[in-house]
């Protein structure tokens, strides 16, 4: 008997990972991720790009199958997945897998919710499909991780692994919810591979297209499964083949063991990091370190100087050029500033310590924060280098105006497996995101339903409260 291809191994895993076989921590992780993604999508709905995504989706027409955040009338499943995927990734607040640096839920969850609602799938089937889709997404991303370089080969080639791998994982989730067998799941992977995409040049020189990537991945995922239902097929060697996925994206440099090793026994899903703060993940430990010093009584006016030590590869993102990082002009620039992260933590804020209201254009240029940021330097720290990229640690040293020297080390990120967030903590984040646009009764209802996601007979009650939002727009 021939050895199964990688796609066939993933498909066999997918059809056998039914809800009763899921570990408890996987089920718990999925319900948290659904709540998290929905809250982020609501908070992102006022963005101009969100309005553009909604306008594009509604003008397409088609059958009413699934709900999208901020759109009262149901859309075709593909378009509902597109809208929710765009919104889920637009604030850079969605979860992250390390060390692949993938954001798995922003593609997989919107794709699965759209199909689940369209076919009337139960909560148990939806949870299982999301779990499998996330696992496939992460494993494909890890196959492109180079441990010697400590980096993703996808990114070195200018590719957005999040949307590329997200389309593949989402396609498996969609196929499961459509009731497909292992053979058709292989075909869905084969079709999705020709639709997965994402180029990250916008990270370097500007443009809002990155916000679209997870929406397009979710759209591609649902479309691929639908096309297979109508008779399209894909190659069984779509992943490892001579002209397959890994050759096309990674020039054949990949680790097949990352795809199948421990498959079905060792789950990556519970280890995906939630984002407690709405900023680049490299800055999160800096926020925590500053909050730790604030809890010890340090106040912004007490700071004479501060040195933020981080992993060397992250300095260029959050610490260079230092003058620009000390003087962010916009909220978006503040999200990528180490000095601003220190200021945010010391001043304190909402949500889980720092929330969306603490990253605004006004606060980015606030005189008091600017005065503090001017005292912060960002340097490479060898202890952080030894841990990166499995964590994004920080060591904060502060000299006070009174002559004292204080220090705080945060070597494991909050929201990861070493410092997990409970459902109640994620509910605080959800409320901080969703309550700015939804009435309390809707926030309470969605939070309650997501907590018992696996017990739902139908996903519509979970999604419907999110469809009627105020018509507002922010930049």
Secondary structure as GFF3:
##gff-version 3
##sequence-region A 1 475
A	DSSP	alpha_helix	6	16	.	.	.	ID=ss1
A	DSSP	three_ten_helix	19	21	.	.	.	ID=ss2
A	DSSP	alpha_helix	24	44	.	.	.	ID=ss3
A	DSSP	alpha_helix	48	59	.	.	.	ID=ss4
A	DSSP	beta_strand	66	68	.	.	.	ID=ss5
A	DSSP	beta_strand	71	75	.	.	.	ID=ss6
A	DSSP	alpha_helix	77	89	.	.	.	ID=ss7
A	DSSP	alpha_helix	105	119	.	.	.	ID=ss8
A	DSSP	alpha_helix	123	143	.	.	.	ID=ss9
A	DSSP	beta_strand	145	146	.	.	.	ID=ss10
A	DSSP	beta_strand	151	152	.	.	.	ID=ss11
A	DSSP	alpha_helix	153	156	.	.	.	ID=ss12
A	DSSP	alpha_helix	161	177	.	.	.	ID=ss13
A	DSSP	alpha_helix	182	192	.	.	.	ID=ss14
A	DSSP	alpha_helix	202	205	.	.	.	ID=ss15
A	DSSP	alpha_helix	210	229	.	.	.	ID=ss16
A	DSSP	alpha_helix	245	250	.	.	.	ID=ss17
A	DSSP	alpha_helix	256	260	.	.	.	ID=ss18
A	DSSP	three_ten_helix	269	271	.	.	.	ID=ss19
A	DSSP	three_ten_helix	281	283	.	.	.	ID=ss20
A	DSSP	alpha_helix	284	295	.	.	.	ID=ss21
A	DSSP	three_ten_helix	300	302	.	.	.	ID=ss22
A	DSSP	beta_strand	303	310	.	.	.	ID=ss23
A	DSSP	alpha_helix	312	318	.	.	.	ID=ss24
A	DSSP	alpha_helix	322	326	.	.	.	ID=ss25
A	DSSP	alpha_helix	331	334	.	.	.	ID=ss26
A	DSSP	alpha_helix	338	347	.	.	.	ID=ss27
A	DSSP	three_ten_helix	356	358	.	.	.	ID=ss28
A	DSSP	alpha_helix	361	364	.	.	.	ID=ss29
A	DSSP	alpha_helix	367	373	.	.	.	ID=ss30
A	DSSP	beta_strand	376	380	.	.	.	ID=ss31
A	DSSP	alpha_helix	382	387	.	.	.	ID=ss32
A	DSSP	beta_strand	394	400	.	.	.	ID=ss33
A	DSSP	beta_strand	405	410	.	.	.	ID=ss34
A	DSSP	alpha_helix	423	434	.	.	.	ID=ss35
A	DSSP	alpha_helix	440	451	.	.	.	ID=ss36
A	DSSP	three_ten_helix	453	455	.	.	.	ID=ss37
A	DSSP	alpha_helix	460	464	.	.	.	ID=ss38
###
